[in-house]
């Protein structure tokens, strides 16, 4: 059977993609703590619990599909990141991973700052009570209205992404009679070891101003001359889902070299650098992410070493973990609908969600784990592909995994590590209703983002 590419997609007609699966695990009932949130365990009768609540009870109360977010785990990860970097650095939670008013309040209470990249993310942050001075505003094409709102609110920093934006922000700040603190985002020419679509520091992409050909140095020169701006630092982000610190080392070296150029040419030592986020999490047992204290130690040592070599004062460091905080804290719960064995290939397990609640598998070829969670099983493992209910051959949730051979319609299965980007990137494809986000903690559960309804969709359709 052909395994070559087909213009209609990798699952069209008789075209099969290569399998990415390894051998089945020794125990299908084991829940690997690397990929599940910290309060997840199996009860005495084998059912998965989170925050002390059984998934059958959660499914009955909130329905499926649904995202269940372990609030205690989320808060503990916030504290771990804040503690790892300490008071002389700044941790900005990257709101694009997942943002809601409840999450903003948790961040505020745990002492983290917040990074937003749209006017509506900013509105959510302000509405939930995040102090504006603890907000950073990103984006490669901020509208004048978005910039004005951010400057009026008094956001702590705006990350400038282009030559046009340098002038635009300075002009609006002058109009409003203020001076806006700003960073310049530079692309440092580092090819992060990640998917092409989420590697963001090579030159051929839409973000930032390139170090090459003196463009970033020219951006700094212009920003320093404008009355409406206070340039306080340089920003670099090399990609997402990264495990290798080597890319950060190269990035930090090049950013520090730019700081030295700025000092030599303008007599100014910029006081801050932001090394972005992008630190990976465990989606499968094969992934091995570093702990926050390991990351903090490595980044601090890299920057200190490079600054010492350049004769610079060590700047204040900022980082932007988003996925690394919220990603492991949630799982998506599904009900099995149909099961289709394909002789000699695999079994297709269809669930009541799909690419509308997790586009990452289709978009990035992302890998996930999956487990039977409504019970345990002693059955033999079977190779499965977990797919959704959408009219699309690429509607895949978990490309290749193993589930018990006695899996049946009505069983509950769960995909861990779906806290980041799944709800944020959810869609209404086939007019699907986006699932709720339910926070679970200490034996109680509450909806923090409600499930969409038919009325919600029909209200938008003005006919």
SEBAVEX-746660 format. One record per atom (N, C-alpha, C, O, CB): x negated, y, z negated. Coordinates in steps of 0.05 Angstrom, whole numbers, plus 5000, padded with zeros to 4 digits. Glycine has a CB too. Layout:
residues N
XYZ
...
//
This chain:
residues 463
498349765000
500050005000
498250255000
496250254987
501950004976
499050455015
497450695018
497050844992
498950874976
498650875039
494650944988
494151114965
493051384974
491851534958
492150984946
493451454999
492551715009
494651925003
496851864995
492051695040
493752175007
495552405001
497852405021
497552325044
494052665001
500152495012
502452525030
503552805027
503752905005
504652315023
504152945049
504953225048
507453275032
507953495022
505353325075
509153065028
511553105012
511053054983
512953074967
513752915022
508652984975
508152944946
507052674940
507352494957
510552994931
505852644917
504452394910
506152154906
505251924905
502752434886
508852194902
510551964897
512551934920
514651814917
512051994871
511852044944
513752024966
513451754980
511251654985
513252254986
515651634986
515751385002
513951174989
514251104966
515051435031
512051065005
510350844995
507650944986
505750784984
509950645017
507351204979
504851304970
504651294940
506451394926
504451594980
502551164930
502251144901
499751294893
497751294907
502050844893
499851414870
497451544859
495851344843
496851134835
498251784841
493251404840
491551234824
492351254794
493151464785
488551324827
492251024781
492951024752
490751144736
488351114742
493450744743
491451274714
489551394696
489551254669
488351354650
490151694692
490951034667
491250904642
488850724635
487350644652
493850734642
488550674609
486450494600
487950244589
490250204595
484650624577
486450084574
487649834563
489849914542
489650124530
485549654551
491749744539
493849804519
492649814491
490649674485
496049594519
493749974473
492649994446
493149734431
494949574437
493950224431
491549694411
491849444395
494449434380
495549224375
489449414376
495449664372
497949684357
499649904368
499150134364
497349734326
501849824382
503650024394
505150184374
506150404380
505549884413
505250094349
506850234329
505150444314
506250604299
507950034309
502550434317
500850624303
501150904315
501350944339
497850534305
501251104297
501451384305
498651504300
497951554277
503651524289
497251564321
494551674318
494751954306
495952134318
493151674345
493552004283
493752274271
492452494287
492952724282
492452264243
490752414306
489552624323
491552764341
491252994348
487352504341
493652614349
495552734368
498252804356
499952934369
495952534391
498752724331
501252784318
500852994296
498653014285
502552524306
502953134290
502753344268
502353204241
502752964238
505253524268
501453364222
500353254198
502353134179
501652974162
498853464183
504953194181
506853074163
508352834177
510252724165
508853274154
507552764201
508852544215
507852274204
505452244199
508252554245
509652094199
509051824190
511351644197
513451734205
508351814160
511051384192
513251194195
514451134168
512951094149
512350944210
517051124167
518451044142
518150744138
517050604154
521451134143
519250654115
519050374109
520350194129
519449964133
520350324083
522450294143
523750124164
522550174192
523650084211
526750174164
520350324193
519050364219
519750604235
518750644257
519450134235
521650764225
522451004240
520551234235
519551274212
525351084232
520051394255
518351624252
519751834235
522151884239
517551744279
518251964217
519252184202
517352424205
514952384209
519552114172
518452664203
516852904203
517953084181
520353134180
516853044231
516153184165
517053354142
518953204124
520653324111
518353604152
518852934124
520552774107
523252704120
524852574107
521052904082
523752784145
526252734158
525952534180
524152544196
527452994169
527852334182
527752134202
528752244229
530652404230
529451894193
527552144250
528252254277
531052184285
532352334300
526352144298
532151964275
534951894282
536852104271
538752184284
535751614271
536252194247
537852414234
537552674250
539452814255
537152444204
535052734258
534552974273
535952974300
537153174309
531553024277
535852734313
537152714339
540252744336
541452864353
536552444352
541352634315
544252654311
545052944306
547153024316
545052474288
543453084291
544153364284
543553564306
545153744311
542753444259
541353524320
540453734339
540453644368
540153804386
537653824332
540953384373
541053284400
538353244412
536253304400
542653474417
538353134436
535853094451
536353184480
538653184489
534852794450
534253264494
531553304484
531453544465
533053724466
529553344507
529353544448
528953764430
526053764421
524753554419
530853744405
525054004416
522354034405
522554064375
524154224365
520854284417
520953904360
520953914331
518154014322
516153884327
521653634318
518154244309
515754374302
515254354272
516954424255
515854674310
512954244265
512154194237
511154454225
508754524229
510053964235
512854594211
512154864200
509754854181
507955024182
514454984186
509654654164
507454634145
504854594159
502754714152
507854394125
504854434181
502454394196
501654654211
499254724211
502854174217
503554794222
502955044236
501555234216
499555354223
505555174247
502755264193
501655454174
498855374165
497055534161
503555484149
498455114161
495855024152
493655064173
491355124166
495954724144
494455044198
492555104220
491855394222
489655474227
493555004247
493855564217
493355854215
491255914194
489356064198
495956014210
491655794170
489855844148
487055734154
485055854146
490855714122
486955504168
484355384175
482755574193
480355604189
484755114188
484055684213
482755864232
481856124218
479656224222
484555934256
483656234202
482956484188
480656434168
478856594167
485456594173
480756214154
478656154135
475956094148
473856154138
479455924118
476055964172
473655884185
472056134194
469656144192
474255714210
473456334204
472056574214
471656784193
469856954196
473656694237
473256784172
472856964150
473657254155
474657314177
469956964142
473257424135
474257704137
472757874157
473658094163
474157824110
470357794166
468757954184
469257894213
467757974231
465857924178
471457744219
472157684246
475257694248
476557714228
471157394255
476257684272
479157704277
480157464292
478957384312
479857964292
482357344283
483657124297
486357224307
488057304292
484056874278
486657234334
489057304347
490457054358
489356924375
488557514370
492856994348
494356774359
495356854387
496457064390
496756704340
494856684406
495656734434
498556664437
499256424440
493856574454
500256864437
503156824437
504256684461
506356564460
504457084434
502756684484
503756554508
504056254503
505756124517
501856594531
502656134484
502855854479
505755784470
506955594480
500855764458
506655924450
509455914442
509956144423
508456184404
510155634428
512056294428
512756524412
515656534406
517356494423
511856784427
516256584381
518956644372
518756824347
516556864337
520456374364
520956934339
520857114316
520056964291
518657084274
523657244312
520856724288
519956564264
516956534265
515656564244
521356294263
515856464288
512956424290
511456684284
509456684270
512256324318
512556914293
511257164287
511257214257
509157304246
512757404302
513357154244
513457194215
511457014201
510157094182
516257144204
511156764210
509256574198
506356694202
504756684183
509456294211
505856784226
503156894231
502557134213
500457154201
502956994261
504557304210
504157544193
503657454164
501857554151
506757724194
505257264154
504857164127
502257024122
501157044100
507156984119
501156894143
498656754140
496256924147
493956824147
498656504158
496657174154
494457364158
493157364186
490957464189
492357304138
494457234206
493357244233
494457484248
496557594243
494056984247
492857564269
493757764288
495157624311
495357374312
491357934298
496157774330
497657664352
496857784379
496558034381
500657704347
496457614398
495957704426
498457654443
499557434443
493457544437
499257864457
501657844474
500757924503
498758064506
503958024464
502357834522
501557904550
503957974567
503957944591
500157664562
506058074554
508358184569
509858374551
509558374526
510257964580
511558544563
513058724547
515058584529
515658684507
514558914565
516158364538
518058224521
516758064499
517958024478
519758034538
514357964504
512857844481
512258064461
512458014437
510157714491
511558304470
511058524451
513658594436
513558634412
510058774467
515858594450
518458654437
519058444416
520058514394
520658664458
518558194422
519057984402
517258024377
518257994355
518457704414
514758094382
512958134359
513758364342
513858344317
510058184370
514458584354
515258824339
517958774324
518258854301
515559064357
519858644338
522458594326
522158414301
523758444282
524258464346
520258234302
519858044279
518158164257
517658034236
518557784289
517158414261
515758544239
512758534240
511458604220
516658444214
511458434262
508558434263
507658724265
508458874283
507558264287
505858814247
504759084249
503459134276
501858964285
502759144226
504059354289
503059404316
500059404317
498859314337
504159664326
498759494296
495859514296
494559234296
492159214301
494859674273
496059024291
495058754291
495758614317
495458364319
496058594268
496658764337
497458644363
495458724385
494658964386
500258734371
494658534401
493058594425
494858544449
496458354450
490458414427
494658714470
496358694493
494658624518
492958784526
497958954498
495158384529
493658284552
495458314577
497658414576
492857994548
494358214599
495858194624
494358324647
492958524644
498558334621
494458194671
492958294694
494458504710
493358624728
492258064712
497058554704
498558744719
500758864701
503158844707
499858624744
499958994680
501859124662
503259354676
501959514688
500359214636
505759364673
507259584685
506859844668
506059824645
510259524687
507460074681
507260324666
509160324642
508460424621
507860564684
511460204645
513360194623
512260024600
512560094577
516060084632
511059794607
509859624586
507559764572
507359754547
508859364599
505859904587
503660044575
504660264557
503660294534
501760154596
506660414566
507660634550
508860524524
508460644503
509860784566
510360304526
511460194501
509360104482
509560144458
513359954509
507159984492
505059894475
503560124462
502960124438
503059724491
503060334477
501660564466
503360714446
502460794424
500760764489
505960744452
507760874434
508060714408
508260834386
510560904446
508060454410
508260284386
505760294369
505760244345
508859994394
503460364382
500960374367
499460104366
498260034345
501360464340
499559944387
498259684387
495259724382
494059924390
498659534413
494059534369
491259554360
489259564383
487159684380
490559334342
489959434405
488159434428
489759354453
491559194452
485859234424
488859474475
489859394501
487459284516
485359424518
491259624516
487759054528
485558934543
485859014572
487758944586
485558614540
483959174582
484059294608
482959084628
480858964625
482359554610
484559044650
484058824668
483258904696
482558734712
486458644669
483159164702
482459254728
481759554727
482159684707
484859214748
480459654749
479859934750
482360104750
482360314737
478159994775
484460014763
486860174763
488060194735
489160404727
488960054782
487859974720
489059974693
487460154674
488660274656
489159694682
484860184678
483260364661
484460644663
484860774643
480260364670
484960734688
486061004692
488861014682
489661214670
485861074722
490460814687
493260814680
493660834650
495260994641
494660554691
492260674635
492460684606
491560954595
492761064577
490960454593
489261044605
488161304596
490161524601
490561704584
485561364609
491361534625
493261744632
495761734614
496561944604
494161704661
496861504609
499161474591
498461564563
500061694550
500361194592
496161474553
495361554526
495161854523
495961974504
492761414518
493861984543
493662274543
496362414543
496862604529
491962374567
498162304560
500962414561
502262404533
503762584526
502662264581
501762184519
502962154493
501362274470
502162254447
503261854487
499162414477
497662554457
496162374438
495862444415
499362734442
495162154448
493661964431
491261854445
490861904469
495561734421
489661704431
487461564442
487861264437
488261184414
484661654430
487861104458
488460824456
485860654454
484060684472
490060724480
485660494434
483360304432
483660094453
485859994459
483160184404
481460024466
481559834488
479059654490
476959724480
481859994514
479459424502
477359244511
477359234541
479459294554
477758954498
475159174553
475059104581
474658814584
472758694573
472859264596
476458684600
476158394605
474258354628
474758464650
478858264610
472258204624
470258144645
470457844652
470957674635
467458224636
469857784678
469557514686
466557454688
465157584704
471057454714
465657264673
462857234669
461557024687
459156974686
462357154640
463156904706
462056714724
461556444713
459856294723
459556824735
463056364692
462756104680
465055934690
467356004687
462756124649
464355704700
466455504710
466955314687
465455124683
465455354735
469155364672
469755194649
470554914658
471554874680
472055314632
469954714642
470654434648
473554384642
474254274621
468854234633
475254474660
478154454656
479454444683
478054444704
479254684638
482154444684
483554434709
483054694725
482854914713
486554384705
482954684751
482454914768
484355144761
483455374762
482754844797
486855084756
488855294752
488655434724
489855644720
491555184756
487155314706
486855434679
483955494673
483255544649
488055254658
482155494693
479455594690
479455884698
480255954721
477355434707
478756064680
479356354685
476856534685
477256774684
481256444664
474456424685
472156604684
470356594708
468256724709
470556534660
471056424728
469556444753
470556684769
472756784763
469856174770
469056784788
469657034801
472157024818
473557224820
467357124818
472756794831
474956784850
477556724836
478656504838
474356564871
478556914821
481156894807
482157174799
480657364802
480956704783
484557184789
485957434787
485257594762
485857834760
488857394788
483957464742
483557604716
480957754715
478857664726
483757394694
480957984702
478558114694
476958254716
477858264739
476757924681
474758374707
472958514725
470258374725
469158324703
472658814716
469258304748
466958134750
464358264740
463958504745
466558044779
462658114727
460058204720
458358244745
456558414746
458658014701
458858084765
457258094790
457358364803
459358504802
458157874809
455058444815
454858684831
455358934814
456059154825
456858684854
455058914788
455259154771
458159254767
458459474757
453659364782
460159094774
462859194771
463759244742
464959444736
464858994784
463059054725
463759084697
462359324684
463559474669
463158824681
459759364691
458359594681
459559854690
459660044675
455359584690
460559854715
461860094725
464560144711
465260374705
462360074756
465959924705
468459954690
467960074662
469460244653
469859674687
465859984649
465160094623
464460384626
465360554609
462759944611
462960464646
462160744650
464660914653
464861134641
460360774675
466560824669
468960984673
470661004647
471661224641
470660864695
470960784633
472560784609
471360974587
472861104573
472760504597
468660974585
467361144565
467761444571
467661604553
464461084564
468361514596
468561794603
471461904601
471862144602
467661834632
473361724597
476161814596
477161884568
476661724549
477961594608
478362114566
479162214540
481262044526
481262024501
480262494542
483061914541
485161764529
484461484519
486161344508
487461744548
481961404523
481061134515
478861144494
477161324495
480160984539
478960964476
476760904458
475960614464
477160424455
477460944427
473760584479
472860314486
471460194462
469360294453
470960314511
472459974452
471359854428
470059584433
468759474415
473459824407
470459464457
469259204460
469559094488
470859204506
470359014440
468358854491
468458694516
469958434510
469558304490
465658644527
471658354529
473258114526
472457914548
471957994571
476258174528
472257664541
471757454560
473357204552
473557134529
468657374561
474557084573
476056834568
475356644591
475756704614
479156884567
474356404584
473256234605
475156014614
474455864633
470656114595
477455974601
479255764610
480855654587
480855764565
477655544623
482055424591
483755294571
483254994570
482254874589
486755344578
483954884547
483554604541
480654514545
480054334560
485454434559
478854664532
475954624534
474854494509
475554574487
474554904540
473254294513
471954154490
468954214489
467754184467
472353854493
467754294510
464854334512
464154624505
465054804519
463854264540
462454664485
461754934476
459655064495
459055304492
460754934448
458654914513
456555024531
457555264546
456055454550
455454804550
460055254556
461155474570
461255724554
460755944564
463855404581
461955704528
462055934510
459256044506
458956294503
463355854484
457255874505
454555974501
453656144525
452556354521
452655734497
454256054549
453456204573
455056474573
453956684579
453956044598
457656454567
459356684567
458356894547
458157134553
462256614561
457856804522
456856984501
454257114510
453857354505
456556844475
452456964522
449957074530
450357304550
449057514549
448156854542
452157254569
452557464590
454057704579
453557924588
454157344613
455857664561
457257894548
455258054532
455358304533
459557794530
453557924517
451558074501
449558224520
448758444514
449957874483
448858104542
447158244562
448558504571
447258704575
446558064586
451158484575
452658724583
452658934561
452259174566
455558654591
452958844536
452759034513
450059174513
449959414507
453258884487
447959024518
445259144519
445059344541
443859554537
443158924521
446159284564
446159484586
447659734579
446759954585
447359354612
449959704566
451459934557
449860104538
449860354540
454159844544
448559974519
446860124500
444660274514
444160514509
445759934479
443260134532
440960264546
441860494564
440360684566
439460054562
444160464576
444960674596
446560904583
446261134591
446660554617
448160834562
449961034551
449361104522
450561284511
452860944553
447560964510
446861014482
449060934463
449261034441
446261294478
450760744471
453060654455
452860354450
452460194469
455760724469
453160274425
453359984419
456359924413
457359994392
451559904395
457659794432
460459724428
460659534404
459059344402
461659594453
462559584386
462559444360
463859164360
463659024340
463859604340
465259094382
466758834381
466358684407
465958794428
469658894376
466658424405
467058254429
469158044423
469557954400
464358104437
470657974444
472757774441
472057554460
471857594485
475657894448
471757314449
470957084466
473356914475
472956694486
469056904450
475757024471
478156884481
478856634466
478056604443
477756824510
480356464479
481156214466
480455984484
478255974495
484256214460
482355804488
481955584506
480855334494
480355134508
480155664527
480555324467
479555084455
481654854457
483954894453
478855134425
480654614464
482454394470
483554264445
482554294423
480954194486
485754114450
486953944429
487053664439
486553604463
489754054422
487853474422
488053194429
490853144439
492853154424
487453014405
491053084465
493552994477
493752684476
495852574475
493953094505
491352564478
491252264476
489052194456
487552364447
490652144504
488851944449
486851854430
484051884441
482151874426
487351564422
483751914467
481151944479
479952224475
477552264477
481251884508
481752424469
480752694465
479552734437
480452604418
483152894469
477552904436
476052934410
475553234406
473253324410
473452774410
477553384398
477053674394
475453734369
475553584350
479753814393
474153964369
472654054346
474554184326
476754274333
470454254354
473654184301
475254314280
474654614280
472554704289
474554194252
476454784269
476055074269
473355154256
472055344266
478255204254
472555024234
470055114221
467655054239
465655194239
469754984194
467854834255
465654774273
465554974296
463355064304
466054484285
467855054306
467955254327
466955524317
465355654331
470855284338
467855604294
466955854283
463955864279
462656064285
468355914256
462855654268
459955634263
458455654290
456555804292
459255384248
459355504310
457955504335
458055784349
456055884358
459155294354
460455904350
460756164363
459156374349
457856544361
463656244365
459256374322
457756574307
454756554311
453356754315
458456554277
453756304311
450956254316
450156344344
447956464348
450255964312
451756284364
451156364392
450956664394
448956764405
453356254411
452956804384
452957104386
450657224371
449357404380
455657214376
450157124346
447957234330
445257194344
443657374344
447957094302
444856954354
442356894368
441957084392
439757184396
442256604377
443957114408
443757284432
443357574425
441857714438
446157244450
444657664404
444357944396
441557994384
440358204389
446558024375
440557804369
437857834358
435857854381
434058014380
437157594340
436257694401
434357694424
434557964439
432558054450
434957464443
436858084440
437258334454
436758584437
436958804447
440058344466
436258544411
435858764393
438358924387
438259164383
433858954405
440658784387
443258904382
444358834354
443758614344
445258824403
445859014342
447458934319
449458724327
450558734349
448759184306
449958544309
451958334315
454758454314
455558564294
451758094295
456258444336
458858564337
460858394322
460358164316
459858604366
463158514316
465358364304
466558184325
467058264348
467558554293
466957934318
467857734337
470857694335
471957684312
466357464333
472157674357
475057594358
475257334374
473757294393
476757814370
477257174366
477956934382
480956924384
482457054369
476856674368
481956764403
484856764409
485856474412
486756394434
485356914435
485956324390
487056054392
490156074394
491456214378
486255884368
491255934413
494155904415
494955614414
496055514395
495156044441
494155474436
494655184437
493355044413
494554864402
493455074463
490955134405
489554994383
491055014357
490554854339
486755114380
492855214354
494455234330
497055094333
497754914318
494855524323
498655164354
501355064356
501554804371
503454654366
503055274369
499654744389
499854504405
500354244389
502254104395
497454474421
498654184369
498953934355
501353924336
501953714325
496453874340
502654154331
504654164310
507454084318
509254084302
504654444299
507854024344
510553964353
510553714370
508553644383
511754194368
512853584371
513253364390
515953404403
517753534392
513053084376
516353274426
518953284440
520253014437
519052804443
518553364470
522753024428
524252774424
526252734447
527752914454
525752794396
526152494458
527952424481
529452174474
528652014457
526252384507
531752134488
533151884488
532751744514
532951864535
536251924482
532151484513
531751324537
534451284551
536451214538
530451054530
534451324577
536951294592
536851044609
538450864604
537351534610
535151024629
534950784645
532050684646
530150824641
535850844674
531850424651
529250284652
529150124678
530849954683
528750104627
527050184695
526850054721
524149924724
522150054729
527250254744
523949664721
521449524726
520849514756
522549444772
521449234714
518349564764
517349524791
515349304790
513149344779
516149794803
515949084801
514248844800
511448904809
511049004831
515448614816
509448844792
506648874799
505649154796
503249204802
506248774826
507349344789
506449624787
506749724758
504849724743
508149804806
509149814752
509649924725
512649934721
514249874740
508450204722
513550014698
516350054692
516950354689
515550494675
517149894666
519050434703
519850714701
521950744678
523950614678
521050814728
521250924659
523050974637
524051264640
522551454639
521550944609
526651284645
527851554649
528951654622
530351504608
530051544671
528451914617
529352034592
531252264599
531552344622
527052124575
532452384579
534452584583
533252864585
534753064584
536452584560
530652894589
529453144595
527853124620
528753004640
527653234571
525353234620
523653204643
522053454648
521253594629
525253144668
521553524673
519753744680
520954014672
519454214672
519153734710
523454024667
524654274657
523754344629
523854574621
527654264659
523054144613
522054194586
519054144583
517954214562
523554024566
517854024603
514853994603
513953984632
513853764644
514053734587
513154214642
512154224670
509254164672
508254134695
512754504681
507854134650
504954114651
503953864665
501853874679
503854124622
505353644663
504453404677
504553444707
502653374722
506153164669
506753564717
506953614746
505053834755
503953824777
509853694753
504654044738
503054274746
500054224744
498554304762
503854504728
499254094722
496354064717
495453774717
493053724713
495754184691
497253584723
496553304720
495753244691
494053074686
494253224740
497053384672
496453354644
497153074634
499052944644
497953564627
495552974616
496052714604
497252744576
496452924561
493352554603
499052574570
500352574544
500552284533
500152094547
503252694546
501052274507
501652014494
504751994490
506152194493
500251994466
505651754485
508551714480
508851474462
507251284464
510151684506
510851484444
511351264426
514251214423
515951404424
510051324398
514950964418
517650894409
517850974380
516250894364
518250584413
519851144373
519851264346
522351194330
522451254306
519551554348
524451084342
526851014327
526550754313
528250684296
529251014345
524450604319
524050344306
521150254313
519850374330
526150124315
520350044300
517849914309
518549664326
520849584327
516149824284
516549554338
516949324355
514549144355
512249234354
517649414384
515048884356
512948684359
512648574387
511148384392
513348454339
514148704406
514048614434
511448674447
509948844438
516348734450
510848534469
508448584484
508548864497
510648974502
508048374506
506148984501
506149244514
506849224544
506049024557
503449374511
508249424554
508649434583
507749714592
508049914579
511649394590
506549714616
505649964628
508050124639
509650014654
503649914651
508350374630
510750524637
509850794649
507650894644
512550574612
511750914663
511551194671
514151324660
516351244668
511251234702
513851514643
516151654631
516851884650
515252064655
515551754602
519351874660
520152074680
522752204670
524152114652
520651944707
523352434682
525752584675
528152524693
528052334708
525152874675
530152694690
532652644704
533052834727
535252854738
534952674685
530952984735
531153184756
530853074783
529652864787
529153404751
531953214803
531953124831
529253204843
529153384860
534353244847
527153074835
524453144843
522652904837
522552804814
523453404828
521152814857
519452584853
517152634834
516052454822
518352484880
516352884832
514252964813
515153004785
513653114768
512853204823
517652934779
518752974752
517752764733
519152574727
521952974753
515252804724
513852604707
513152744681
512052964680
511352494721
513852604659
513152704632
510452584623
508652724615
515352644612
510252314624
507752174618
507151994641
508751804647
508052014591
504952034654
504351894679
503951594674
505151434688
501852014692
502251524655
501751244650
501251204621
499651344608
499251144666
502751024609
502450964580
503650684575
504650554594
503951174563
503450594551
504450334543
506650364522
506250504502
502250144533
508850234527
511050214507
511849924504
511149754521
513450394516
513249854483
514049574479
515849474501
517549614511
515349534452
515549224508
517049104530
520049074523
521649034541
515948834537
520849094498
523649074490
524949354489
527149374478
523948934464
523649554500
524849824500
527549804514
527949664534
523050024515
529549954503
532249934513
533550204515
532750394501
533949744495
535550244533
537050494533
538150554506
539050384491
539350474554
537950814499
538850894472
536650924452
536951054432
540850714462
534350794457
532050824440
531051114441
531451254461
529650634448
529851204419
528551474418
525551444422
524251284409
529251614391
524551594440
521651604444
520751894440
522352084444
520751494472
518251944433
517252214428
514552244441
512852064442
517152264398
514152484451
511552564463
510352774445
511452994441
511952684492
508052714433
506752904414
505253114429
504853104453
504952754395
504253314413
502553524423
503953694444
502653774464
499953414433
506453754440
507953914460
508654194449
510554324459
510553764468
507254274428
507854544417
507054774434
508254984433
506554564391
505054734451
503954944468
504954924497
504654714509
500954954467
506055134507
506655174535
509155014545
510155074566
504355094552
510054824530
512354664539
514954834538
516254874559
512754414523
515654934515
517955114513
517455374527
519255494540
518755164484
514955474526
514355734539
514655714569
515455914581
511555814532
514155494581
514255464610
516755304619
517055234642
511755314621
518655264601
521055114607
522755264627
522655504629
522655054581
524255114643
525855234664
528755124664
529354944648
524555174691
530355234682
533055144686
533354984712
535554984724
535055374685
531254854720
531454694745
533754494743
534154364723
528754544750
535254484765
537754324766
539754434746
541554284737
537254034761
539454684738
541154804717
540954654691
542854634675
544054814727
538654544685
538154424659
538354634637
537654864642
535454274658
539254554614
539354734591
536754704575
536154474566
541854674574
535354914570
532854894556
533354804527
535154904514
531355164556
531654614518
532054494491
531554694469
530354904472
530254254488
532554624445
532054794422
529254734410
528054524415
534154744400
528354924394
525954884378
526954874349
528255064339
523755104382
526354654336
527254614308
524854604290
523154434293
529054354306
524754774270
522654774250
523354584228
525654594217
522155054239
521454414221
521954214200
519854254178
517554284183
521753924211
520854254153
518954294130
520254194105
522554274098
518154594128
518854034090
519653954063
522453854061
524053924044
519254184044
523153674080
525753544079
528053714090
530353624087
526353474051
527553934102
529654094114
528954164143
526554184150
530354344098
530954224159
530454294187
532354524194
534554534185
530954044206
531254704211
532954934220
532155004248
529854994256
532655174200
534155094263
533655174290
532355454290
533355634277
536255184307
530055484304
528855744307
529155854335
529056094339
525855734300
529655684355
530455764382
532655574389
532255334392
528055764403
535155674393
537355494397
537355374426
536155484444
540055644392
538755154428
539155034454
540855214472
542755334463
540454754452
540155234497
541755384516
544455234520
544654994517
540355424543
546455394528
549055274534
549855334563
548755504576
551155384514
551955194571
553055254598
553955544600
553655674620
555355064605
555055644578
555955924578
553656114582
553956324595
557355984551
551256044571
548956224575
548256244604
547856464614
546456114559
548256014618
547556024646
549656154663
549056314681
547055734656
552156094658
554356214674
554556514669
555356664687
556956074667
553756604645
553856894639
551857044656
552357274663
553356944610
549656924663
547657044680
548457054709
547657234724
544956904677
550156874717
551056844745
553457034749
555756954743
551756554752
552957284759
555057484760
556857444784
558757604788
553957754759
556257254801
558057184823
558157374846
559757334865
560757154811
//
